[in-house]
Amino acid sequence: MSRQSSPSRLESSATQLAIEGMSCASCVGRVERVLTAQPGVEQASVNLATERATVIGDVNADALAHAVTAAGYPTKVFVAAAQTRQQQQQKKQQHYQSLKRNVILAILLTLPLFLLEMTMHSSAAFQLWINQHVSTSHRWYIEALLSTLVLAGPGRQFYRLGLPALWHRAPDMNSLVAIGTLAAWGYSLVATFAAHWLPAQSVHVYYEAAAMVVSLVLLGRLLEARAKGKTSQAIQRLLQLQPNIAHRWHDEQSEDVATETLQLGDVVEVRPGEKIPIDGEVLVGNSHVEESMISGEPLAVSKQPGDTLTGGTVNQQGYLRFTVTATGENTVLAQIVSAVEQAQAAKLPIQGLVDKITLWFVPAVLIAALLTFIGWLCFDPQSTISLAIVNAVAVLIIACPCAMGLATPTSIMVATGRAAEQGILFRQGQALQQLRETTLIAFDKTGTLTEGRPAMTDLQPAQGFTAEQVLAYLAAVERFSEHPLARAIVTAADRQHVEKLPANDFSAIAGMGVSATVNLHQVNIGAQRYMHSLNIDYSTLDELAVQYAKQGKSPFYLAIDNQLAGIVAVADPIKESSRSVIKQLHKQGITVALVTGDHQLTAQAVAQQLAITQVIADVKPQGKVDAIKAWQQQQYTVSFVGDGINDAPALASAHVGIALGSGTDIAMESADVVLMSDRLDNVLNALHLSRMTMRNIHQNLFWAFIYNLILIPVAAGILYPPFGILLSPILAAGAMALSSVFVLANALRLTRVRLGN
């Protein structure tokens, strides 16, 4: 099945919403149900880790935000802008500080309760002293006051969010905490102020349990918020690459201005050692620019007039003056950040199982708690009403849909951020899973396996034409082409100082060749199949073309006014990294193929040098697509690596399209993964990161599910009959908090994944 049939790609009609107040996977399910019920919504996906929703369809964004806000989750339309991101970051920081204050207050109020109860249970002398100086009723009054302050103060958020959710028959994690703590606190109030309503042997209080549960759950959320902040550090580091101040050149002198105020056409100067503030084109100066923060390339790149600059990179020794070519969200850095955010918002196919489970998880926990209560009453109705309540509360508290909801998105966030730092841009989060499943990788040849900087090696004019004439006509047309082979011809013509002829009506026929009008003559340049389609006789130079191809060169014919004028051969050296990368892919059991529009013999010559056995050559762009579909029908999971305009259909048809950052814009737009440099080593890095990410996600999901499968029955008291073991609500709250923190900590291990250079 090709990727085109999957809804994973974010379409142009996608609307993003920033959502506050989600605490677990059940919240995610509720928000998704609210969104899918709105008019025009075709698909809605909510991400707990990024706190964003992506909605596909013809919708009113403000109406969507209003509907989700009405459901209890404050929502705004997300606009990909630096200011919006900064505001969101400030809100997250404010939320973290508010959570921190609540945790400190809750602990200060709970600590006397905890110390009092624990000391009384562990020290008979202390218990005797307390009983002599403070009556039980007065002690319970104090405990009631302190626990009420905890529940009504720091714990108020659980009841403000959880009880309405319960009322709307969409219970979430807040509902579980609210019911559990209110049950323990309410039972304790009855025991304190209306003890005659209870059997004498059941008059106990659990104020410390209710307060400790609130404190521990809040502490867990604080640790969770802190860990979540770390998962988005890669995005923050990318955003911080752009300096706030730029030196704008005006009236032959520079003035310091805010980078965000720069406009297209402004002239900016960069001094040695400074960061380049924004994208531009060099006007004056020569220098070397360190671009590793964007591309992952360790070596600095030479820059001179006419070269492009990327905001956030570092100028080294020289002085540069450049004109601004992109601002705001159109800069390379902003587009990288936007692409990473889109990938982080994606849901992997594996998440579907989690969504189905969490849809029924909280209702199932409520039923389990009710059955626990009933079971304990049936077990010993005379003496266990308090135990029935305590164990039911433990079941409610220990259940944790938070860990299940965070298992997948946090790993995606960390992995895509780590990849971006290495110069690997996952434009689609789903590619993280599909890359791991790759069984066949098909490579384009020119600019992908080869350097993409070819040189003209041979030129043979046909009878009646001169070599200089042929080269002049070739260069006149090829100056309009983006293809690396075209640049080789133009370079050769410039070096030989041939006459520059005017050309117009340029046209490129994908996978065939190019044409234009030169000095009122119709000129066509292309491969053998192009000449054949034009009914041009190329037989006189056919043998020479075969000879060139056997030598690994790419032959092209030139026709002037439908008459064969000559043949040219261009050779493109194989990249140094190609051999080692393909060797490693073979070792990993991945089938490697070469798919190119080049001559069959040329492709075979390159494939032989690289030990590639599957070769499909002399094909148009649709031929590449047909080859990919044929492999897919053979049950291969296909990734395609390319860089040219003619690779775009293949990149879109493969399960995973990987484009080189040195390639064309249309190729990168069609790809799921963009390698910001032309290093093929990053193909191996992307595969390795994909495998490590999926392993990490499986670990998270295993922990989240096994935790609930084992500990919910333990909390219900299943170990009590054989071993006399019960799990207190306090321990249940601690375990619940730790489960989410464990999942987040495990996801953060991806920041330390070793990637090759």
Buried (B, 14 or more C-beta within 10 A) or exposed (E): EBBEEEEBBBEEEBBBBBBBBBBBBBBBBBBBBBBEEBEBBEBBBBBBBBBBBBBBBEBEBEEBBEBBBEBBBEBBEBEBBBEBBEEBBEBBEEBBEEBBEBBBBBBBBBBBBBEBBEEBEEEEEBEEEBEEEBEEEEBBBBBBEBBBBBBEEBBEBBBEBBBBBBEEEBBBBBBBBBBBBBBBBEBBBBBBEEBEEBEEEBBBBBBBBBBBBBBBBBBBBBBBBBBBBBBBBBBBEBBEBBBEEBBBBEEEEBEEBEBBEBEEEBBBBBEEEBBBBBBBBBBEBBBBBBBBBBBBBEEBBEBEEEBBBBBBBBBBEBBBBBBBBBBBBEBBBBBBBBBBBBBBBBBBEBBEEBBEBBBEBBBBBBEBBEEBBEBBBEBEEEEBBBBBBBBBBBBBBBBBBBBBBBBBBBBBBBBBBBBBBBBBBBBBBBBBBBBBBBBBBBBBBBBBBBBBEBBBBBBBBBEEBEBBBBBBBBBBBBBBBEBBBBBBBBBBBEEBEBEEBEBEEBEBBBBBBBBBBBEEBBBBBBBBBBBBBBEBEBEEBBEBBBBBBEBBBBBBBBBBEEBBBBBBBBBBEBBEBBBBBBEBBBEEEBBBBBBBBBBBBBBBBBBEEBEBEBBBBBBBBBBBBBBBBEBBEEEBBBBBBBBBBBBBBBBBBBBBBBBBBBBBEBBBEBBBBBBBBBBBBBBBBBBBBBBBBBEBBBBBBEBBBEBBEEBBBBBBBBBBEEEEEBBBBBBBBBBBBBBBBBBBBBBBEBBEBEBEE
